[in-house]
Amino acid sequence: MNELRYQLDLMRAMNQKLSAKERMYRLLCDTMDYAYIYYSFEKNTVTTLGKWDDFFDFQILDRRDFVKLQERVDEPYVLALREMLFLEKSGRETDSVECMQRGKKTWLQFSSRIFYEDGRPTDQIIVVQNITKQKTQNEELLYMAYYDSLTGLYNRNYFVRLLTEFLRRAKEDNRLVSVLVIGDELVQQFGSFLKEFNGDDVIVCHLTSDVYCMAIYDPCGNKSVEHIHKEIVKRTREPFYLVGGRCQLYSSSGYQPPTR
């Protein structure tokens, strides 16, 4: 009888300990700015934790509801998300995907981990976090690395990188590359005009404070250096309209006729 009472007391103490740990884990999840999904393969049950309601306006009651997550992301990311949600089909343990929410400018990262025992999946944890701020910062840094912030044209470093590729291709294809250097005072408006020339075979950069540079791969026809130079001269003969009035440009540009 005493042995039975001891076993009951031991089980009660273990349950209390488990309940305390469960409360601690839930508090930790609620403290983090993440949403969590826990799935038990053995019990076929799903539990959502953390800031789930801040992320989604629906509940996941069983694994069939995972399709609701797929419906909330833009089409290009659906397949990758589906493969991550059912990760055990590929036999992998971990995976993560970045998806944009459908109809929103919000980026979410889904991370999944499958736990195995004797080769069988037993548990799955899915973590959802909002990475919009990081994505925006990365895109801004990437933009700054390649583009001039004032005009939106390629910056000097990226222009030289692309020009090097032009020269490599021209050498292989026995073609020419023309380089046109333009200087003017109305940097921003004139830069917007020059940006219209950007294409697969024409690149424009803001070289210095008041100088632009253009490279033309295989210059001929409407993308010959002579034609583009005439278009630039023609545009500079027309006034640019600024806040408070209009302004006539007096710019200089020049090019070296191509020679083989």
PyMOL commands that set and color helices and strands:
alter all, ss='L'
color gray80, all
select helices_A, chain A and resi 2-31+52-55+63-71+75-85+87-90+132-146+156-173+187-195+221-223+225-236
alter helices_A, ss='H'
color red, helices_A
select strands_A, chain A and resi 34-40+45-50+94-100+107-117+120-130+177-183+202-208+211-217+240-242+245-247+252-255
alter strands_A, ss='S'
color yellow, strands_A
deselect
rebuild
show_as cartoon
